[in-house]
Every structure is written in structure tokens, then in C-alpha cells.
Amino acid sequence: MARSRNIKPAFFDNELLGALPPIDRLAFIALWTVADFKGCLEFRPIRLKHKLLPYDDCDFEEIIGHLERAGFVKTYSYEDNKYIKVLNFTAHQNPHIKERSAGSKIPDLDIKASSVLAPSKNGTSHADSLLLIPDTLKPHPEPLKERGDGLIIGSIDDLDIQPFDMSNVTSIEDLMLNQDFESFWTNYPKRTKKEDAIQAWMKIKPDLNIVLQALKWQKETKEWQRENGQYVPGAKNYILDRRWTDEPPEPILF
């Protein structure tokens, strides 16, 4: 059953969203009306085409591929059924209380057993909110790649960035660097002057895995543990001085 949904003026101001074809933007809005209160719906392109865009000559599966690659939806599977998740849906919509209380039979993307669908014929792959890199602007980065810490490159689910707010992000590289910085910040023992630190991180562009490996032994050194961490360098200086390149102390042999 279709439902009334809200659309905010910021939707039309988003330049990256505006890079998508008009039919894709219209389909994106139309998806909201058939998604449940979580932003989830069945992935049935033919049915969606007839229900949402009956008067347009278009391939709805291809449109979903564009939206997924752009980062506004995500396809996933659960128990041999396929679904679509409108990302950040609850940040923009306020479903009626009766809709919430009635529940939904559609499983959410957060279910651990679910898995992202394999890339389709359109080349779509895992993408998250604001990851909008249209082919007309620049080449899309590598598809999914798992890092050493198990995090999937290309995801910004862990970032504290409001949907459609691109003020601090201009590219996929910035998104990944922001995400890497948050992982560094969580692991760094002296978290002060975050804004200065993130600016240094964006400038130096460190390899997160190398930094985290160095921090493992650096946090165990007597220097860093002395006097409640008084001698731990500030995060900004740590980054600008590239302290992850320091050599670990030689073990004492008896």
C-alpha cells in the first residue's frame, strides 16, 4: 500500500543528487511511498515499474542500480528473497504511529543473516548514503574491498554525517578519509583538539591499517604510559609527524 511521505527542500539543493537523471530522482522519491516505516521494500523491479512509473519508458532494475551505485539505496537478500533499503529513510520520514505499531514483514538490512547482493548487470555494488559518484563526474572507485580491520571500504554507515549534508565532503576519497579518521580517533589514547587532528589527517592521508598497527605497540610503551599519558603526543602532532613510522623498541634480551 502506498503511503504519503515528506520531501524536504534540501533534496533539490543537493548537487550530487542532481547529477542523476530526472527519472532516477523521481523513482527515488516514488520508492519512499511503498517502503515500510524502516525504509525497506521488496526488490521486484517489474512490479515497482508498473506501480510507480507506469507511464514512463524505463528499466526499473537499471534505475535501482543507479541509485545503489549513487549511494541512496542498498539491495540485500534474506532467506532467498531480495529487498531494497532506502538509506537514511528514518532521518527524513516520520511514519504514522499506526504504521509503526502494525509492524512489517520485511526484514531490515541490519539482520545479520542478510547479505548484499552480488553486482548486477549494471555494475551496481555496495554503497551507502551520500556515496554519489555518477559516471558523468568521475570514475567510480574500486568496488567493495575488505580492509585488515574487517571494515568495508565504501561504507559511511559509521560516519556522523547528516543525510544530504555535503559541507564537509566533496569526494569518495574524503568519505573514506573521514571514516578512517574516526577509527583512528577511537583508538588514539589522547583525544584532544579533534578538528585540528582531522584537518591533519585529510592533509597527510595516512594508511589506517599501518597507523593502527603502530598504535598497538606505541600504547604499550613506558613513555606513553608514564604519568597518565602525559607524554602521549597530541593527535594532530602525531599525524603531522607521521609517528606511525617510528621503530618499535628493541626487546630486552636476558
Rosetta blueprint (number, residue, H / E / L):
1 M L
2 A L
3 R L
4 S L
5 R L
6 N L
7 I L
8 K L
9 P L
10 A H
11 F H
12 F H
13 D H
14 N L
15 E L
16 L L
17 L H
18 G H
19 A H
20 L L
21 P L
22 P H
23 I H
24 D H
25 R H
26 L H
27 A H
28 F H
29 I H
30 A H
31 L H
32 W H
33 T H
34 V H
35 A L
36 D L
37 F L
38 K L
39 G L
40 C E
41 L E
42 E E
43 F L
44 R L
45 P H
46 I H
47 R H
48 L H
49 K H
50 H H
51 K H
52 L H
53 L L
54 P L
55 Y L
56 D L
57 D L
58 C L
59 D L
60 F H
61 E H
62 E H
63 I H
64 I H
65 G H
66 H H
67 L H
68 E H
69 R H
70 A H
71 G L
72 F L
73 V E
74 K E
75 T E
76 Y E
77 S E
78 Y E
79 E L
80 D L
81 N E
82 K E
83 Y E
84 I E
85 K E
86 V E
87 L L
88 N L
89 F H
90 T H
91 A H
92 H H
93 Q L
94 N L
95 P L
96 H L
97 I H
98 K H
99 E H
100 R H
101 S H
102 A H
103 G L
104 S L
105 K L
106 I L
107 P L
108 D L
109 L L
110 D L
111 I L
112 K L
113 A L
114 S L
115 S E
116 V E
117 L L
118 A L
119 P L
120 S L
121 K L
122 N L
123 G L
124 T L
125 S L
126 H L
127 A L
128 D L
129 S L
130 L L
131 L L
132 L L
133 I L
134 P L
135 D L
136 T L
137 L L
138 K L
139 P L
140 H L
141 P L
142 E L
143 P L
144 L L
145 K E
146 E E
147 R L
148 G L
149 D L
150 G L
151 L L
152 I E
153 I E
154 G L
155 S L
156 I L
157 D L
158 D L
159 L L
160 D L
161 I L
162 Q L
163 P L
164 F L
165 D L
166 M L
167 S L
168 N L
169 V L
170 T L
171 S L
172 I H
173 E H
174 D H
175 L H
176 M H
177 L H
178 N H
179 Q H
180 D H
181 F H
182 E H
183 S H
184 F H
185 W H
186 T H
187 N H
188 Y L
189 P L
190 K L
191 R L
192 T L
193 K L
194 K H
195 E H
196 D H
197 A H
198 I H
199 Q H
200 A H
201 W H
202 M H
203 K H
204 I H
205 K L
206 P L
207 D L
208 L H
209 N H
210 I H
211 V H
212 L H
213 Q H
214 A H
215 L H
216 K H
217 W H
218 Q H
219 K L
220 E L
221 T L
222 K H
223 E H
224 W H
225 Q H
226 R H
227 E H
228 N H
229 G H
230 Q L
231 Y L
232 V L
233 P L
234 G L
235 A H
236 K H
237 N H
238 Y H
239 I H
240 L H
241 D L
242 R L
243 R H
244 W H
245 T H
246 D L
247 E L
248 P L
249 P L
250 E L
251 P L
252 I L
253 L L
254 F L
